[in-house]
Amino acid sequence: MAVVDAVSNQDSGGISNHSSGAEHDFSLVTGGPLFQMYRRAHLVIDPLELLRRRIVVITAIAWMPLLLLSLLDFFSGHVVEVSFLRDVEVHARFLVALPALIFAEVVVHSRLKPIVRRFVERRIVISEDLPRFDRMIDSAIRIRNSNGLEAGLLIIVYTAGLWLWSSRIPISSATWYAVPGGRWHLTPAGYWYVFVSIPIVQFVLLRWYLRLFIWFRFLWQVSRLNLHLVPTHPDRCAGLAFLGKGSYAFAPLLFAQGAMLAGVVASRVLYDGQKLMSFKMQIGGFVVLFVFAILCPLLAFSPQMTRAKRRGLAEFGQIAQDYVDNFETKWVNHRSDEADQLLGSGDIQSLADLDNSFGVVNEMRSVPVKLDDVMRLAAATAAPFAPLLFTVFSLEELVIRLVRMLF
């Protein structure tokens, strides 16, 4: 529509003509000492192939020795209250959460790389700011590849991580990994559990937190640029709706976090006699917290989006006023002397086009997030808790309740 072009042309000064974005290539996960170790161990082929091999090998290192050592301990006559095979918390952590954390690398790599390029391909970053944009990418890559940071994570795992584990509730009865009498009275399976398996999950999880920090820092830096935001963009987010959609990349990470908490809750419900509904506040707060943590950094774009909306309303308000004045002159006052037309011809269809354009600006959001973005992330976080409903309702009751909700 001509009115859209009129406003866009007013704001298009200094926009980059670069459209390929090939050199603006950035992956959040393909770098760092652990990634290089994957390469040397033939667990990855660029970019992130051999996913199944990585999942099988890493999961086997964390979980399989626990199974074998606990079975040896069982056949030696060690009597425990909860055996390894019945420890839901352990299986949720190593057979569900850990594979999900590894799988998340592929999803994040494939979903976030195009997002970085879209800032350039869609001319959201103006040409004058491209050098700064490139420096932001270089800075993120340097942090991602830092040997010192990943070494620091390993130190945290074997200091603070072990301290937190030792600070847990004292062991009052024999388990597959420890016996009463002290926090460090571990079985052979317990030593592997405490010094190998748990650190693997903690390190992978902390490494993900570092990656999230890098991504959020990059987004914050980009939000400080003088972005070219178009208030008439059909996505109702001035062209930034792809950021909200890109947040889906972190769904496997949220699922993994939910699986770990679900394992803890399941243990309390199945073996400690606690009720699932007694955890509803913790579960609800957990889902809200992690979804907010993923989407909150996108609020950094809100100031510029709000300014773009105000500017669009003001510009379209003036254009609309000029147009309806001309429209009234021609169709109401029946004058033949027409002013310059803003929308091709001064007819009712053009007036409707102007109304549609003004409506798009008026409906523009001040955050690059939609409700379905929030709901999808919340569903991914809460999904691991769904099987726990069987501790409260039978399958028949669940089906009936689901049918009532849908129909």
Buried (B, 14 or more C-beta within 10 A) or exposed (E): BBBBEBBBEEBEEEBBEBEEBEEBEBBBBBBBBBBEEBEEEEBBEEEBEBBEBBBBBBBEBBBEBBBBBBBEBBEEEBEBEBBBEBBBBBBBBBBBBBBBBBBBBBBBBEBBBEBBBBBBBBBBBBBEBBEBBBEBBEBBBEBBBBEEBBEEBBEEBEEEBBEEBEEEEEBEEBBBBBBEEEEEEBBBBBBBBBEEBBBBBBBBBBBBEBBBEBBBBBBBBBBEBEBBBBBBBEBBBBBBBBBBBBBBBBBBBBBBBBBBBBBBBBBBBBBEEEEBEEBEEEBEEBBEEBBEBBBEBBBBBBEBBBBBBEBBBEBBEEBBEEBBEBBEBBEEEEEEEEBEBBBEEBBEEBBEBBEEBBEBBEEBBBBBBBEEBBEBBBBBBBBBBEEBBEEEEEEEEBEEEEEEEEE
